[in-house]
Amino acid sequence: MKPTMTTADIAALAGVTRRHATGQIVKRPGFPAPCINASQRLRAWPTAKVLAYFRDIGKKIGAPDANSL
């Protein structure tokens, strides 16, 4: 598992489009702050914090494929 997740990774995990992840999910109150924030297109979040966020809100997620993250 990678230490960070891109918006594409978050979208795949949540089962939504990258556009939805960028425009909605990462802007929610309580969503972890990005650990890399070079620009709107170049951001990354700590994987452990993203997984904890989804667990805390009760989002059912499958175990991420180690090869895809």
C-alpha positions as CSV (number, residue, x, y, z in Angstrom):
1,M,0.0,0.0,0.0
2,K,1.3,3.4,-0.9
3,P,1.8,5.9,2.0
4,T,-0.2,8.6,0.1
5,M,-3.4,8.6,-2.1
6,T,-4.2,10.8,-5.0
7,T,-7.8,12.0,-5.8
8,A,-7.9,9.1,-8.4
9,D,-7.0,6.6,-5.6
10,I,-9.7,8.2,-3.3
11,A,-12.3,8.0,-6.1
12,A,-11.5,4.4,-6.8
13,L,-11.7,3.5,-3.1
14,A,-15.1,5.3,-2.7
15,G,-16.5,4.0,-6.0
16,V,-17.0,7.5,-7.5
17,T,-15.5,9.5,-10.3
18,R,-12.3,11.5,-9.8
19,R,-14.3,14.6,-10.4
20,H,-16.7,13.8,-7.6
21,A,-13.8,13.0,-5.3
22,T,-12.1,16.3,-6.2
23,G,-15.2,18.5,-6.0
24,Q,-17.0,16.9,-3.1
25,I,-15.3,14.3,-0.9
26,V,-12.0,16.0,-0.3
27,K,-13.8,19.3,0.6
28,R,-16.0,17.7,3.3
29,P,-15.5,18.9,6.9
30,G,-13.4,16.4,8.7
31,F,-11.7,15.0,5.6
32,P,-7.9,14.9,6.3
33,A,-5.8,17.8,4.9
34,P,-3.5,16.9,2.0
35,C,0.1,16.2,3.0
36,I,1.2,17.3,-0.5
37,N,-0.6,20.4,-1.8
38,A,1.5,21.8,-4.7
39,S,-1.6,22.7,-6.8
40,Q,-5.2,21.7,-7.4
41,R,-4.0,18.9,-9.7
42,L,-1.0,17.8,-7.6
43,R,-2.3,16.8,-4.1
44,A,-2.0,13.7,-2.0
45,W,-3.4,12.6,1.3
46,P,-2.0,10.2,3.9
47,T,-3.5,6.8,3.1
48,A,-4.0,5.9,6.8
49,K,-5.9,9.1,7.5
50,V,-8.1,8.7,4.4
51,L,-8.9,5.1,5.4
52,A,-9.7,6.2,9.0
53,Y,-12.0,8.9,7.7
54,F,-14.0,6.5,5.6
55,R,-14.2,4.1,8.5
56,D,-15.3,6.9,10.9
57,I,-18.1,8.0,8.6
58,G,-19.3,4.4,8.2
59,K,-18.4,4.1,4.5
60,K,-18.2,0.5,3.4
61,I,-15.0,0.1,1.4
62,G,-13.4,-3.0,0.1
63,A,-9.9,-3.9,1.0
64,P,-7.8,-1.8,-1.3
65,D,-5.8,-3.9,-3.8
66,A,-2.1,-3.6,-2.8
67,N,-1.2,-3.3,-6.5
68,S,-3.6,-0.4,-7.2
69,L,-2.6,1.8,-4.2
